[in-house]
Amino acid sequence: MSGSVNEAVPVLTLRRGEERRLRSGHMWVYSNEVDTDKTPLKGLAPGSEVVIEDNRGKPLGRAYVNPQSLICARLYSRDVTQGLSNSFLKKRVEQAISFRERLFPDGCYRAVFGEADGLPGLVIDRYRDVFVLQSGTAGMERVQEQVAKVLVDQHQARVVVAKNESSIRELEGLEQYTRALHGDLPETVSLTENGVAYSAPLAAGQKTGWFFDHRAARRHIIPLAKDARVLDVFAYCGAWGVLAAAHGARDVMCVDSSALALDFVHRNAEANGVAERVQSLQADAATGMKELASAGEKFDIVVLDPPAFIKRRKDIKNGLAGYHSINELAMRLVAPGGVLVSASCSMHLQSEQLLDVVRASARHIDRFAQVFASAGQAEDHPMHPAIPETAYLKSWFVRVLPSL
């Protein structure tokens, strides 16, 4: 281990020239960037800490590793003496939460967003005194109990849940599970967003129960909602649809394939006093939209908020076809002069590509598309400027008119 700043911590040496991305601010090391002759990767335990050095032995920072993953190391500090200690975790979590508290004093937000908050692989969503974390990597799995203690001691957490069921864990060789790290595992979480009260399933729900990332985008429909007919496709628990109803939409239809999700749509509509104006249709998106089109239905606002159709680069061709298909179906359901909200959370789909999907769909069915707004992820999902993967969410707001 000659050349190490800290003899107690193994060194991971990069191949010549492979340090450039790290020096520019990125935090990931890929397995093919490591000089395995100098520093065998296979001998390191998943989640263990290392010092990263360039091929000349110059330290680049401190990271944790996983030899089983393509992203074999994730940098968490430029200080090579900094371990993943309680004091370090406390400082990073406090740094993240104090910012969100200023933005969202109701206590409902994404509290930690991985690399963008200097805690790669860790996501924490806050529902007032209930915190739900996801450890996406072996390194964060090792310290999640310490993180839970920080949340209890410093942020008055009544419950801390590990909802470790993300697909990235498979790439890390980690099991999937949901369990309480502190307190009792609740069936549901409650929150407010844009002034509207919601609840969502926790253990049986998607991700951490809720999707805070579209909060900023959803604000755009508030001034458009009054007296509108609204179609919320891929509705999940009704974040878009119930918001529209709460702001005066006269009729809202929520489409989702999950009976559980639609049960929460109606719970949320009831909680906000708009139950009589919110309906639901249990169907997959394409089937539901075709059924509504066959019935001659038209809507003033149609929201398309699908899951990621492109999870890997090799999915791009099929994923794009999927986006084209649902956008064309949705556009046919927009009343003349109405609005289509077209969103995507696919990291591998660029915002301009989604806009081109909207353009092509409009031309294919002879509509004039007038783009008037766009949105990315909300303020509690900051992006890391050197890691484009942290800017994954995009949405376009389009007025749909008869062809010129």
Buried (B, 14 or more C-beta within 10 A) or exposed (E): EEEBBBEEBBBBBBBEEBBEBBEEEBBBBBBEBBBBEBBEBEEBEBBBBBBBBBBEEEBBBBBBBBBBBEBBBBBBBBEBEBBBEBEBBBEBBEEBBEBBBEEBEEBBBBBBBBBBBBBBBBBBBBBBBBBBBBBBBBBBBBBBEBBBBBBBEEBEBBBBBBBBBBEBBEBBEBEEEBEBBBBEBBEBBBBBBBEBBBBBBBBEBBBBBBBBBBBBBBBBBBEBBEEBBBBBBBBBBBBBBBBBBBBBBBBBBBBBBBEEBBEBBBBBBEBBEBBEBBBBBBBEBEBBBBEBBEEEBBBBBBBBBBEBBBEEEEBBEEBBEBBBBBBBBBBBBBBEEBBBBBBBBBBBBEBEBBBBBBBBBBEEBEBEBEBEBBBBBBBBBBBBEBBEEBBBBBBBBBBBBEEE
